[in-house]
Amino acid sequence: MLNSLSGRFLILTVIFVMLAEILIFVPSVARYREDYLLSRLERAQIASLALLADDMIDEALEAELLENAEVYNVVLRRDEMRQLMLSSPIPNPIDATYDLRQAGAFELTRDAMMQLFHRGDRVIRVIGSPVREAGLLIEVTMDTAGLRTAMLDYGLRVLVLSAVISVVTAFLLFLAVQSFLVRPIKGVVSYMKSYADAPEDARRIIQPSAGVTELREAEAALQSLQTELTASLRQKERLAQLGGAVAKVSHDLRNILTSAQLFTDRIEMSKDPTVRRLAPKLVNSITRAVNLCESTLAFGKAEEPPPKLTRIPLADIVADVIESERLAVDDYDLSFAEDIPAGLIVRADAEQLYRVISNLVRNARQAITSSTKPGEILVSCKDSDEAWIIHVRDTGPGLPPKAQEHLFTPFQGGIRKGGSGLGLAISAELVRGHGGSLMLVDTGPDGTRFEIRLPKGDVADT
């Protein structure tokens, strides 16, 4: 209850209303004290009128007049002459004098609070202006016992009334918050839970209905998000079904092409010049088709297995890659070089790292051989405090703009003619599995350079 929005709002409302009532209480008590003293001055003035009407009154009547006025004596100044009108014995010396004629709000508030918290009975002198300009001033002497009692009673009534007002106000606001905020928010939460159970069901998408502008905007934003997510899920489902079909077709097509590849070996042995001339092109076309089918099947897997990170010597992996690529060069004027620090150990999956480096070196080799110009491929590595940085650089013709735009996008980032663009996409995914990154550093007429960055620390260490 207290942790809910309405519960906390209820508590805050009570607190703020009480604070507001306290701010009202202080000036109210000060005003009450001022009215109380002014009423005593008015009573004393009325009592003094009896003496003005009859110069000679007995002591009993004078005592009764002072008792009714609740003062000890009355001094009235008329025509610049100060005159003691009524008097009686004062039990204690006068403790303080208060002039109400020009008292400001701060002074009245201060005196009221001092009076309220002063428990002892005191005798005070109060000065004010006579009613209806019946003189220059009127002055009375009185005790504070009755004044303090009356102030406490008044203050208690104000506090009780404030408490009742705050409780009623808080309850009404509680009902308002429940109706205008809490109930619509619970409705949104209910829609979200229902949608989470079956996001493909369009019937579970929220329909904005809140009367509050902000909540309606939130519902509209949620509706837009759910609509886009439902459409995206449907598209992914269709793509998954399409991918499954493509994988089956690629599997069967690969088997057919593999059989055809075996027959081309005999065709190459034919003595017919035309057949011998066309056979290499046929072999290359079938080989590319087989590679495309194998790459499609590899990419169509749900995910690559997570890398088995071990400490491996990088130089051995690079040497294996370069040795394999040298066999594919034949007599072409292409040189391979490596610049790996002796004894450098990296933390990676040996098989996956081999596939990444091999793919980059093979792409570089194919780019150079297709340009019919001599070239060089260099694999180097730098060891920093945060990561191992591997560079694969070639002196080929560079990447075309279209290949750069979709470099790591499957089926779009093909570097060479006839390529599928899956090699770099799979390589980037493998490197991301290591927590690293694969990026194109630069490319142009003078060559291309890729960078593999493998972090040294674990996620918990960053």
C-alpha positions, -999 to +999 in steps of 0.1 A: +000+000+000+027+025+010+049+015-019+021+021-044+017+054-063-016+062-047-003+054-012+027+076-015+006+103-030-017+101+000+011+104+025+027+134+006-007+151+004-012+148+042+023+161+048+020+191+024-015+200+037-002+200+073+028+221+063+004+246+047-018+246+078+012+252+100+021+282+078-014+294+083-014+286+121+014+310+131-001+342+116-036+330+128-024+327+164-007+361+161-039+377+148-059+360+175-035+375+202-039+409+187-077+407+186-076+395+222-056+425+234-076+449+214-108+436+229-093+441+264-085+477+255-121+482+242-135+468+274-113+490+295-124+520+275-160+512+281-153+508+318-136+541+319-168+557+304-186+551+337-160+572+355-163+600+329-201+600+334-198+601+372-167+614+388-175+597+421-179+559+420-174+536+449-145+511+452-168+481+447-181+494+414-146+502+403-134+467+411-163+452+392-155+473+362-119+462+362-129+426+367-152+427+338-125+442+316-100+416+330-074+443+336-057+458+367-058+495+358-068+518+329-050+549+318-067+572+292-050+602+276-073+629+265-062+664+253-025+658+260-032+649+296-025+614+310-052+604+335-055+572+356-091+563+352-094+530+371-069+512+392-064+482+415-034+465+432-010+449+407+003+415+420+036+415+402+059+441+386+052+448+349+073+424+328+068+439+293+051+466+274+034+461+240+023+490+218-003+479+193-006+512+175+022+507+150+032+470+155+042+452+123+034+417+112+068+403+122+067+419+156+031+407+163+041+371+152+072+371+173+054+383+204+026+358+199+051+328+197+070+340+227+037+343+247+025+309+235+057+291+247+061+311+279+044+291+307+048+315+336+021+341+345+033+377+338+019+412+341+021+432+309+012+467+298-007+471+266-010+504+247-035+511+219-057+537+203-091+544+218-122+534+199-139+561+178-110+585+185-121+590+221-086+601+231-050+599+221-042+565+236-054+540+261-032+519+283-041+489+304-022+466+328-032+429+327-019+394+334-012+368+307-027+337+322-060+341+305-043+352+273-022+321+270-050+298+278-072+314+251-043+312+226-037+275+234-074+267+230-076+286+197-044+269+184-057+235+193-089+241+174-070+253+144-048+222+144-078+198+147-095+216+119-063+214+098-060+177+105-096+171+094-091+192+062-059+174+054-074+140+058-105+148+037-083+165+011-059+136+010-087+111+007-104+130-022-070+133-040-064+096-033-097+088-051-088+112-079-053+096-084-068+062-083-093+071-110-072+093-133-037+078-129-034+045-111-063+027-129-050+038-164-015+028-155-026-006-144-045-009-176-013-002-196+007-028-175-021-053-182-018-047-219+020-051-218+017-084-199-009-097-223+012-086-253+043-103-239+024-136-238+017-135-275+035-106-294+024-120-327-013-116-319-023-081-332-054-082-310-032-077-280-019-044-292-030-016-269-056+009-280-051+044-266-081+054-244-067+074-214-082+108-207-050+122-194-029+137-222+004+124-209-009+089-204-026+089-238+007+099-254+024+070-236-002+046-248+002+059-284+039+054-282+035+019-268+010+011-295+035+022-322+062+002-306+040-029-303+029-025-339+064-023-352+076-052-331+047-074-343+055-066-379+092-072-372+085-106-356+063-116-385+090-106-410+116-125-390+094-155-390+090-154-427+127-149-431+134-179-409+111-200-430+127-187-461+162-194-446+152-229-438+140-235-474+172-219-488+193-241-466+175-272-479+179-261-515+216-252-509+222-286-494+207-305-523+223-282-548+257-286-532+254-324-536+244-320-572+272-296-580+298-318-562+288-347-585+291-324-615+325-313-602+337-349-604+326-351-640+346-320-650+378-338-641+372-361-671+362-333-693+395-316-687+412-347-701+393-344-734+414-339-766+389-316-781+404-281-782+370-264-776+363-286-747+397-281-732+392-243-736+358-242-720+365-268-692+384-244-668+355-219-670+330-246-662+352-259-633+355-223-619+317-217-622+309-250-605+335-243-578+320-209-570+285-224-569+297-251-544+314-224-522+282-203-523+262-233-511+286-241-484+288-205-472+250-202-472+247-234-451+273-221-427+256-188-423+221-204-420+230-221-387+213-206-357+245-194-343+282-201-343+294-222-313+308-200-286+346-196-288+367-219-266+392-193-254+427-207-248+463-194-249+476-200-284+507-189-303+496-164-330+526-170-352+517-207-357+482-198-369+494-171-393+521-195-407+494-221-414+472-196-432+501-182-453+513-217-462+478-227-474+475-195-495+509-200-511+497-233-526+468-215-543+490-189-559+509-212-583+534-191-603+517-157-598+539-129-586+525-126-551+546-125-519+534-132-483+550-117-453+543-118-415+554-095-387+545-114-355+565-108-323+583-140-313+565-160-287+534-138-288+505-157-271+469-145-276+437-156-259+413-169-286+397-199-302+423-213-325+399-227-351+378-196-353+408-172-354+423-193-382+390-189-402+390-151-397+426-146-408+423-171-436+392-153-450+410-119-449+442-133-465+422-152-492+402-121-501+434-101-504+450-128-526+419-129-548+419-091-551+455-090-562+453-119-586+422-104-603+442-072-609+469-091-629+495-070-611+522-082-586+515-076-550+522-084-514+502-095-484+514-087-448+500-100-416+512-082-385+503-078-348+508-052-321+505-060-284+490-032-263+479-031-227+442-035-236+442-057-267+460-077-293+457-058-327+462-079-358+465-062-392+460-078-426+473-055-453+476-060-491+488-039-521+457-047-542+434-023-561+413-015-531+376-021-524+349-006-547+324+019-530+295-005-531+315-032-513+325-006-486+289+005-481+277-031-473+310-046-462+298-068-433+262-073-446+254-109-457+247-113-494+254-076-501+290-071-492+307-092-518+342-080-526+348-098-558+325-106-587+305-137-580+311-135-542+283-139-517+296-115-491+292-141-463+329-144-456+334-110-439+299-112-422+308-146-406+343-133-397+329-102-380+305-124-360+333-147-349+354-118-337+324-103-318+321-137-301+356-130-287+344-096-274+365-079-301+359-061-334+367-065-371+370-032-391+382-018-424+410+007-415+417+021-450+414+011-486+424+027-519+446+023-550+476+015-529+459-014-510+436-023-482+441-029-445+418-047-421+421-047-383+412-075-358+411-063-322+410-090-295+405-076-259+427-089-232+405-084-201+372-102-193+339-083-191+341-083-153+375-065-155+362-036-176 
